[in-house]
């Protein structure tokens, strides 16, 4: 890793810019969909730029890895939370809970699966993308193949973006892209479930090892 102020590493500065873009996009979420889509999409696109910058300038850092992950999680969580407000049907009390509940479950799954994954592979001392101890073949492919990871992540964000766009504009292309991205988004949730469960198994395994040490 290059020497210097980690907070000012180029990939981390890109991350700060992503945070600003995300906050600005939220401000315009309800009133100006064009500005929202521009800012949020640019922020999402920069998620790939910070990784490339980290490798090119030899500025990979533990702070950068954690900052990148929480920025991704927080940006998507805020987006999904606000998106649910566009589709909740307050005129029907018996069903108005469905959309907010679905949004809460998606946000929760995204957070807990990545947290457990990071904790199980070594906390701040390892990357959640490390596949050295990964047993599930799906999860191993997901994290070892950059193309696979990008397709699933872009498919998930694309689904939310097209769902947002469809609320403001009625166009066959938007509807088509929404349906195309839907199965990719579903596949990403399956990966999250697998990631969560394998992480839980690994943490429980550590508990059993602690029990065995204590009994000796």
C-alpha positions as CSV (number, residue, x, y, z in Angstrom):
1,X,0.0,0.0,0.0
2,X,1.2,3.5,-0.8
3,X,2.2,5.8,2.0
4,X,0.4,8.9,2.9
5,X,-2.8,10.2,4.5
6,X,-5.3,7.4,4.0
7,X,-8.2,9.8,4.3
8,X,-6.9,11.6,1.2
9,X,-6.2,8.5,-0.9
10,X,-7.7,9.0,-4.4
11,X,-10.3,6.1,-4.2
12,X,-11.5,7.5,-0.8
13,X,-11.9,11.0,-2.2
14,X,-14.0,9.4,-5.0
15,X,-16.0,7.8,-2.2
16,X,-16.6,11.2,-0.5
17,X,-17.8,12.5,-3.9
18,X,-20.2,9.5,-4.2
19,X,-21.7,10.4,-0.7
20,X,-22.3,14.0,-1.8
21,X,-23.9,12.9,-5.1
22,X,-26.1,10.4,-3.2
23,X,-27.3,13.1,-0.7
24,X,-28.0,15.5,-3.6
25,X,-30.0,12.9,-5.4
26,X,-32.2,12.3,-2.4
27,X,-33.0,16.0,-2.2
28,X,-34.4,15.9,-5.7
29,X,-36.0,12.4,-5.4
30,X,-39.6,13.5,-5.4
31,X,-39.5,16.7,-7.4
32,X,-37.0,16.3,-10.2
33,X,-36.4,12.7,-11.4
34,X,-33.9,13.8,-14.1
35,X,-31.6,15.3,-11.5
36,X,-32.1,12.4,-9.2
37,X,-31.3,9.8,-11.9
38,X,-28.3,11.8,-13.0
39,X,-26.7,12.2,-9.6
40,X,-27.6,8.7,-8.3
41,X,-26.5,6.9,-11.5
42,X,-23.2,8.9,-11.5
43,X,-22.6,8.0,-7.9
44,X,-23.2,4.3,-8.6
45,X,-20.9,4.4,-11.7
46,X,-18.1,5.8,-9.5
47,X,-18.3,2.7,-7.4
48,X,-16.3,1.0,-10.0
49,X,-13.9,3.9,-10.5
50,X,-12.8,3.9,-6.8
51,X,-11.7,0.3,-7.0
52,X,-9.8,0.9,-10.2
53,X,-8.1,3.9,-8.7
54,X,-7.2,2.0,-5.6
55,X,-5.5,-0.7,-7.6
56,X,-3.8,1.7,-10.1
57,X,-2.3,4.0,-7.5
58,X,-1.6,1.1,-5.0
59,X,-4.0,2.8,-2.5
60,X,-6.0,-0.2,-1.3
61,X,-6.7,0.3,2.4
62,X,-8.9,-1.3,5.1
63,X,-10.7,2.0,5.6
64,X,-11.3,2.2,1.9
65,X,-12.7,-1.3,1.8
66,X,-15.1,-0.6,4.7
67,X,-16.0,2.9,3.4
68,X,-16.8,1.5,0.0
69,X,-19.1,-1.2,1.4
70,X,-21.0,1.0,3.8
71,X,-21.4,3.7,1.1
72,X,-22.9,1.0,-1.2
73,X,-25.2,-0.3,1.5
74,X,-26.3,3.1,2.7
75,X,-27.0,4.5,-0.8
76,X,-29.1,1.6,-1.8
77,X,-31.0,1.5,1.5
78,X,-31.9,5.2,1.3
79,X,-33.0,4.7,-2.3
80,X,-35.2,1.7,-1.6
81,X,-36.7,3.4,1.5
82,X,-37.7,6.5,-0.5
83,X,-38.8,4.4,-3.5
84,X,-41.3,2.5,-1.3
85,X,-43.1,5.8,-0.6
86,X,-43.9,6.1,-4.3
87,X,-45.6,2.8,-4.5
88,X,-47.4,2.4,-1.2
89,X,-51.2,2.5,-1.5
90,X,-52.5,4.5,1.4
91,X,-56.1,4.2,0.2
92,X,-56.2,0.5,1.2
93,X,-55.4,-0.1,4.9
94,X,-55.3,-3.9,4.5
95,X,-52.5,-3.8,1.9
96,X,-50.6,-0.6,2.5
97,X,-48.0,-2.5,4.7
98,X,-46.8,-4.7,1.8
99,X,-44.5,-2.3,0.0
100,X,-42.8,-0.8,3.1
101,X,-42.4,-4.3,4.6
102,X,-40.8,-5.6,1.3
103,X,-38.5,-2.5,1.3
104,X,-37.5,-3.1,4.9
105,X,-36.8,-6.8,4.3
106,X,-34.6,-6.0,1.2
107,X,-32.7,-3.4,3.1
108,X,-32.3,-5.6,6.1
109,X,-31.1,-8.6,4.1
110,X,-28.6,-6.4,2.2
111,X,-27.1,-5.1,5.5
112,X,-27.0,-8.2,7.6
113,X,-25.7,-10.5,4.8
114,X,-22.7,-8.2,4.2
115,X,-22.1,-7.6,7.9
116,X,-22.1,-11.3,8.7
117,X,-19.9,-12.0,5.7
118,X,-17.4,-9.4,6.7
119,X,-17.3,-10.6,10.3
120,X,-17.0,-14.2,9.4
121,X,-14.0,-13.7,7.1
122,X,-12.0,-11.7,9.6
123,X,-13.7,-8.4,10.3
124,X,-11.7,-5.3,9.5
125,X,-8.6,-7.5,8.9
126,X,-10.0,-9.1,5.7
127,X,-12.2,-8.2,2.7
128,X,-15.7,-9.5,2.5
129,X,-14.8,-10.4,-1.1
130,X,-12.1,-12.9,0.1
131,X,-13.1,-16.4,-1.2
132,X,-10.3,-18.4,0.4
133,X,-12.7,-19.9,3.0
134,X,-15.9,-19.7,0.8
135,X,-17.5,-23.2,0.5
136,X,-20.6,-22.4,-1.6
137,X,-19.9,-22.5,-5.3
138,X,-22.4,-19.8,-6.1
139,X,-20.8,-17.4,-3.6
140,X,-17.3,-18.3,-4.8
141,X,-18.2,-17.4,-8.4
142,X,-20.0,-14.3,-7.3
143,X,-16.9,-12.9,-5.6
144,X,-14.2,-14.3,-7.8
145,X,-15.7,-13.3,-11.1
146,X,-15.8,-9.5,-11.4
147,X,-18.2,-9.8,-14.4
148,X,-20.7,-11.8,-12.4
149,X,-20.5,-9.4,-9.4
150,X,-21.0,-6.4,-11.7
151,X,-23.9,-8.0,-13.6
152,X,-25.8,-8.8,-10.4
153,X,-25.0,-5.4,-8.7
154,X,-26.0,-3.5,-11.8
155,X,-29.1,-5.6,-12.3
156,X,-30.2,-4.9,-8.7
157,X,-29.6,-1.1,-9.0
158,X,-31.0,-1.1,-12.5
159,X,-34.3,-2.7,-11.3
160,X,-34.7,0.0,-8.6
161,X,-33.8,2.8,-11.1
162,X,-36.3,1.5,-13.7
163,X,-38.9,1.0,-11.1
164,X,-38.4,4.7,-10.1
165,X,-38.4,5.9,-13.7
166,X,-41.6,4.0,-14.5
167,X,-43.4,6.0,-11.7
168,X,-42.7,9.2,-13.6
169,X,-42.7,8.1,-17.3
170,X,-44.8,5.6,-19.2
171,X,-42.6,4.1,-21.9
172,X,-42.4,0.5,-23.3
173,X,-38.6,0.6,-23.1
174,X,-38.6,1.4,-19.4
175,X,-41.1,-1.4,-18.7
176,X,-39.1,-3.9,-20.8
177,X,-35.9,-3.0,-19.0
178,X,-37.7,-3.3,-15.6
179,X,-38.7,-6.9,-16.5
180,X,-35.3,-7.8,-17.8
181,X,-33.6,-6.6,-14.6
182,X,-36.1,-8.2,-12.3
183,X,-34.7,-11.8,-12.4
184,X,-31.1,-10.4,-12.0
185,X,-32.3,-8.5,-9.0
186,X,-33.9,-11.7,-7.6
187,X,-30.7,-13.6,-8.2
188,X,-28.8,-10.9,-6.2
189,X,-31.2,-11.5,-3.2
190,X,-30.5,-15.3,-3.5
191,X,-26.8,-14.6,-3.3
192,X,-27.4,-12.4,-0.2
193,X,-29.3,-15.2,1.5
194,X,-26.5,-17.6,0.7
195,X,-23.9,-15.1,1.9
196,X,-25.8,-14.6,5.1
197,X,-26.3,-18.3,5.9
198,X,-22.7,-19.3,5.2
199,X,-21.5,-16.4,7.3
200,X,-23.7,-17.5,10.2
201,X,-22.4,-21.1,9.9
202,X,-18.8,-19.8,10.0
203,X,-19.5,-17.7,13.1
204,X,-21.1,-20.6,14.8
205,X,-18.2,-22.8,13.9
206,X,-15.9,-20.3,15.7
207,X,-18.2,-20.6,18.8
208,X,-17.8,-24.4,18.7
209,X,-14.0,-24.0,18.5
210,X,-14.1,-21.7,21.5
211,X,-16.2,-24.3,23.4
212,X,-13.7,-27.0,22.6
213,X,-10.7,-24.8,23.7
214,X,-12.5,-24.0,27.0
215,X,-13.2,-27.7,27.7
216,X,-9.5,-28.6,27.4
